[in-house]
C-alpha cells in the first residue's frame, strides 16, 4: 500500500517546469491543438537550460582566468568545489537574467581563491546571492561604499567586540534612506527602492538603525539608516568587492 505522506512529498518535489509539462500533456489529450505546445514546451525548456548553463560556465572560466594568480588550485580539485559548482549550476539553469548569472559565475570563481577556499559558509552565501536581485546587490555595494568613504573601513567592520559602555567608543554610522533613493532614482522608482531595502533586511545583508517614529540618527528624529551586516560584507567579498578598495562618487547635492 502506498504511503499518502510519501505521495504528497513526491508531488512537492516536482519542479514547476515539470508540472507545466505534465499539465500541458493532460490538456493536449482533450484539445488536439495543444499537443504541439506540449512538445514545444519540453524542447524550449531544455534549450533554455542548456543556454543558461553554457552562459554560466563561459563566464565562470573567464573570471577564473582573471583571478588566476589568486586561485587555490588544490581546492579546485576537491569534492567541495565540485559540489558548489553543481549547486550553483542548478540555480543558474533556470535563471533568465544575464546579470544574475554573472553574479553566480563571479561567486563560483571567487570561492576558489586562496582567501575564501577554506571558508565553510559557501552554501550560505550562495543561498543569499540567489535571493538577491542584481539591483539589490548594487544597493548593498552602494550602502557599503558610502560608509567606507564617509566613515572609514573600521566603522563598517564593527562587530560583537563593540563596547557601548566605552567612553571612547566609535559612533556607529549609517547610510540614510534618502541618500540611497537620490543616488538610485535613475534605476527605478522610490517605492521600489524602499521595498528592496526592506527585503534586504529580511535576507540579512543589511541592518537598519530602527523604524520611523522617535528614533534619532545623526541628531535628527525619524531618520532611517542602513549599514551592511557581516553576511552582507561576506556576500560582497564573494562577489569580489573588497572594502579595502571600494569607492563611490557622491554628488555634492546629495543628502548625507
Secondary structure, DSSP 8 states (H G I E B T S, - for coil): ---HHHHHHHHHHS-HHHHHHHHHHHHHHH-GGGHHHHHHHHHHHHHHHHHHHHHHHHHHHHHHHHTGGGB-HHHHTSHHHHHHHHHHHHHHTT---HHHHHHHHHHHHHTTBTTTTT-S-HHHHHHHHHHS-HHHHHHHHHHHHHHHHHH-HHHHT--TT--TT-TT------EEHHHHHHHHTTTS-HHHHHHHHHHHHHHTSEEES--SSS-EETTEET--EEEE-HHHHHHHHHTT--TTT------TTS--
